Amino acid sequence: MAMPKAKSAADPCIPVPPRERILATARTLFYRRGIHAVGVDAIAEAAGTNKMTLYRHFNSKDELVAACLREVASEADAEWDAITAAHPGDPKGELVAWLQHIGQWFIAEAGRGCALVNAAIELADPDHPAREVVREHKSAVRDRLARLCREAGLRDPEAVASQAFLICEGARVTAQSLGSDEPLRRVPTLLNDLVEAHTPRDPALRGSLPHASRQG
């Protein structure tokens, strides 16, 4: 989903191009330490290059941050596209599979949560290019989820999509605020209950999502 992924060349003997090295290094450092805590000098050094090369590929640190988040968003889109391809003509199956994927990823999630959410919180300027990347991706996710809920025949699909989106986003932030993964472990049950409550006399979706232990 939205955590950095290490990249490696297919042949370890082939050097990774500077732009790829810089992006991979920046993604890791921004995610682990925070955007404001990491300067271009540290990125260039860790990437085995220099500032001149970094600025040859990225006009500014802001542009580098935005490029990192575009990669994160693109990877998340690709994961959903793979789920869509596995459920042709079956919106209910796709919805269940996507929510399973989200729930399982949350349970396994470690570290600092969603890189996109972290960036939105850390970057106060609403006109920062990275903030636009976050807005576009999160809006697209919510819209795609709403369309899928409509096609799956759920009652009040817009409300279901909004609530599912808020559950996922809120759980990520709450987990970091509390320093606990308990909110993330609740997500599968919350999503399952939400879908079941809006499924009209159709057992197809019932019991299909991963159940978490009910607490509280």
Beta strands, then each sheet from edge to edge (+ up, - down):
end
